[in-house]
Amino acid sequence: MNELVSIFNDDRNRRILNAATGENGISTKDLANKLNLKSSNLYYPIQKLTELQLLEVVGTRQVKNLTEKLYRSTGVFQQESQRININQEYAKQHPELLMALFLAQQQDDRKAYEVHLNKVQEATVPEEELMTWVSNSVKIPGKQKTKFVQDFLSLIDKYQVTDNKDAEEFTISFSMYEKDNN
């Protein structure tokens, strides 16, 4: 599981998976151009992502005397504007992936909290901008879970701005799972 945590803690891996979504696949060279990275820095991560079945080889193409593999995200991991979706079949077969993602998110949150707390200690953050922590249990009928998530994401979209230079970026973590009442 530590390997999966490190895979998802690496922004480069997430960028590779997001960039390799085309139906026909993408070569390492094209991926490097798209991500503004050197091809040599992609071979190992691509190999690891392929071994974990997060990337798949969907074809090859001949460039002069070289055969390039074409890679595509398996759809197991899809990140749309920081929203991560994992296909259910993969999640059933690889529950450790879910735990790794959860732990990776927790680590990202911890880093953000540390930065923010340092600003608070240095008195560079006004009191009204202190962190808000919400943890809540809610009972939702099974058929309403999907609507609840959609409403939550719509609320985020409602407040999301891209053209306001005064807007501040905030991290919101949301996970939904059945509570163990034992």
N, C-alpha and C positions, 0 to 999 in steps of 0.2 A: 504494500500500500504506500510506503514511503516514496517509491518510484513514481506512482501516480500523482502524489501530492507535488513532487518536484516538477513533474511534467506540466501540471496546471498552474503552478506558481510561476512558470517561465512565460513571460509575455510573448516571447518569440513563438512558442508552440501554439499559443492561442491565436496569434496572427496568422500562422501557417494554416491552421484549420479553418479560419474564417476566409482566407484567400483561396483555398482549394475547394471551392464549392461548385465550380462549373461542371456541367454534365460530361464534357469531353476530357476533363482532367487538365492538369497544368504541369509543365516540366519544372525541374529544379531551377533552370536558368530563368524561365519566365516568372517563377515564384520569387526568385531573388530580385528581379527587376521590379516586380509589383510591390515588394516589401522594402525595397531600397537596402538590400543586404547583399553580402557576397555569397555566391553559390557554395563556396567551400564551408561557410558557416551553417549551411542547411542540410548537408548530407546526414550527419548524425541525428539531428532532431527528426528528420523525415524517416529515417530507419526506425527510431524508437516509436514514433507515432504509427508507423505501419505495423510493427510488431504488436502494438496494443490494439490494433484493428480500429484505430481512429482515422487513419488514412488507408486508402487502397490503391493499388495500381490498376488503372482502367484501360491502359493501352500503352503503346510505344510509338515513336516516330523516328524516322531516319533523318539525321542532319549530317550531310556528307558521309563520313565513314563512322559516325557515332550514332548509337541507338539510345534515345532518351526515353525514360519512363515518364508516363503521365499519371499524376496522382490526383485523387479526389477525396474530400472528406467523406467518410462513410455515412454521415448524417447522424451519427451517434451523438456528436457534440456539435451543436449549432449555436452560435452566439449572435443574436440579433440585438444590436445596440445594448450590449452588456447583459442581455437576457440569455441565459444558457438553457437549452432544451436538450434532453437526452432521450433518445428513442427507447421505448419501453422494453423491447426485446433485449437490447444490449444491457439495460439496467438489470433485468432479471438474471442475465448470465454473468454480469460483472458488478455485483453490489459494492465491491471495493471501490469502484469508480465514483459512485455517489458519495461514499465516505471521503474519498480523496478530494473531490470538489468541495464538499462541505468544509473540510479542514483547510483547504487552500483559501477559501473565502474567509474563514475565521482568521487566518494569518494576515490576509490583506486588511481586514478590519482592524486587527490588533495594531498593525503598522500605522494605519490612519489615526487611530485613537492616540497612539504615542506622540505623533506629530502634533495633533490638536492639543493634547495635554501639555506638551512643552510650550505651546503658544499661550495657553491659559496661565501656566506658571510664570511666564515672562510678561504677563499682563498685556499681551498684544491682541487678545481677543476680548471684545466687549462681553459683559455678562449675559446679555440676551442671545449671544451666539454660542453658548455652551452646548455641548453635545446633548442629544436627546436619545434616550435608550428606551425602546418599547419592546416588551415581551408579553405576549398575551395568548391565552388559549381561547378558542372560540368554537362553538358547536355549529356546524353547517351541515345541512342535509346533503348526502352524497351527490345528488344531481345538481346542487348549487355550487359545488367546489369550483368547477370550471368558470362559471360566471363570476364568482368572487375573485379569482385570479385575473380574469379579463378586466373587471372593474378596477382592481388595484393597479394594473398596468395602464389602464386608460387614465387614471388619476395622475400617475407619473407623467404620461404623455401630455396631459393638460397643462402641466406646469413647466414642462421642458421648453427651454428657449435656446436658440442657436445663434441669434443675431444680436444679443444684448451683451455688450462688453462689460457691463456692471454686474452681470449675473454671476453668482458663485456656484461652484460645483459641489454637490453633496453626494455622499455614498449612502445608498439605501439598500440594506440586505433584507431579503424576504425568502423564507423557506417555509414550505408547508408539508407537513407529514402527520400521520395519525399518531395521536398521543397514546403512550403506554400508560394505562391506568393502574398498573400493578404496583 
